[in-house]
Amino acid sequence: FFVFEGSITLVVPLQEAVYKKEDRERFPMVNQNVTISIVVFYMFFALVVWATFGDSVETALTASLPRGNFSTSVQFAYSIAVILTYPLQAFPALEVVLKNFSKNDTKKSGAAVNDKSLGIWYRRNFQTTLLNIGLGIIAVIAIDYLGNVVSLLGSLVGMPIALVYPPIMHNILVKNSSSTTKCMNYIVSTVGLIATVAASYATIANWDEGG
């Protein structure tokens, strides 16, 4: 579910950021291939990690590695990867928040900066900086409960985004769908809602045991 939470929220903003028509036409195929590759890699990676560490695996996988130069280099490389990919991860959420802050500033994200839009550019960057500082403070406070926070985000946010909202939106937007399709959409949404409640309850009930 955490994979879907990350990938689905990136699809629309990334597609909107593609300017060339031919690239937009290729986007669904590229997104499909990338998503399949990531899911396969995650499954393989999870199996290898479980076979290696078993129940002793830490929430942060790099903490399970034996101490040494190799472990340090892996942790350093992972830190660099997180820093470099953070703008992409935060892009959808920041775009939504900033557009609500300044609905009339720009009609399209990424507009060229000129004399009139220079103030808007500075204001958006200032707002982004404040939001990132706030997220950093939350991360520091929740560091001891990282596993619980991730689980709660996955259950409260990831599952509805992946399973509940899309089928309902499909039934609302596609009026001429068959009865079978509509029924399947409602079934998927119901399963997603049950999974959301169950996973959220399990995470909160076992909060002290996680971390």
Buried (B, 14 or more C-beta within 10 A) or exposed (E): BBBBBBBBBBBEBBEEEBEEEEEEEEBEEEBEEEBEEEEEEEEEEEEEEEEEEEEEBEBEBBEBBEEEEEBEEBBEEEEEEEEEEEEEEBBBEBBEEBBEEEEEBBEEBEEEEEEEBEEBBEBBEEBBEEBBEEBEEEEEEEEEBBBBBBBBBBBBBBBBBBBBBBBBEBBEEEEEBEEEBBEBBEEBBEBBBEBBEEBBEEBEEEBEEBE
